[in-house]
Amino acid sequence: MHNSAREPLIGYRKIMSTHRQIARYAALACCGILSINTTFAQINMGSATFQNITISGDPAVNSAVIRSRVFNDYPGATFTGVNNYPSLISLSEANVVGPSGFANRDDWRFSSDGTTDHLFGHTEYWSISALITLTGTPTSPRKEAGFRLDSSIGGDGLFIVNTDAHEIVAFGGPLPFYSFGNTYNSGTPILLGMTYENIGGTNGIVYSANGVNSPFLPMSNTEQGVLDGSTLGGYLQVVGVVPEPSSVALIGLGAMTIFLRRRRA
């Protein structure tokens, strides 16, 4: 016997059941988004160790100081620094992920008192070296580390290695450009050195990488040498990852579409 009075109730129950299933799938999709974002956070990290740090010449240097988050585009990342100068300085950044930004950068700088940066002079000649190991997980986006010669007027001079282009290269600020090629691999120790000296009245730089020296390279900046008040040391820079929530949301939308098709079937 047909009971037309029960049909609205049955239809209502079906609709409510469908809504409950959709709600479950929506919750699962949200969990998926959180899980994928967590995955992003776990796979973008970088670290640099500087071992057996040496400095010779005129500077009255006896220590080093760490200056974390010179760039702080990803404040939710985790920074770890260890300062056992001169045997070891290590810098690391984990979970360098966020909605926007370029990179996090951490420096260490030579010091004469263990508290403040030593300010180098134009005629204060020196030679530095360290065994540097840069590790990036993954190797792209870029992680880079090496020596920095910084001046608020003359810009930043870098002698670095990086993980994505595999460069061993010097450039920027007062430093002459020089490349040792694209042979560096993440996780590989490399002995880098840099000497600032005067030859025949000309200030210049000699770079070294694993015992191979560049020629003497005259400094052609306006001051023709290191600017008074410059800082010198090392650094780590980790370019951040910006998750793509639109693509992640499509995963959840696709799952819900499959569910609805099954329900209609």
Secondary structure, DSSP 8 states (H G I E B T S, - for coil): ---TTTHHHHHHHHHHHHHHHHHHHHHHHHHHHHHHHHHHHHT-EEEEEEEEEEEEES----EEEEEEEEEES-TTSEEEEEEETTTEEEEEEE--B-SS--EEEEEEEEESSSSS---B-TT--EEEEEEEEEEEESS-S-EEEEEEEEETTTEEEEEEEESSS--EEEESTTS--EE--S---TT-EEEEEEEEEEETTEEEEEEEETTEE---EE--STTSS--TTBEEEEEEEEE-B---HHHHHHHHHHHHHHHHHHHH-
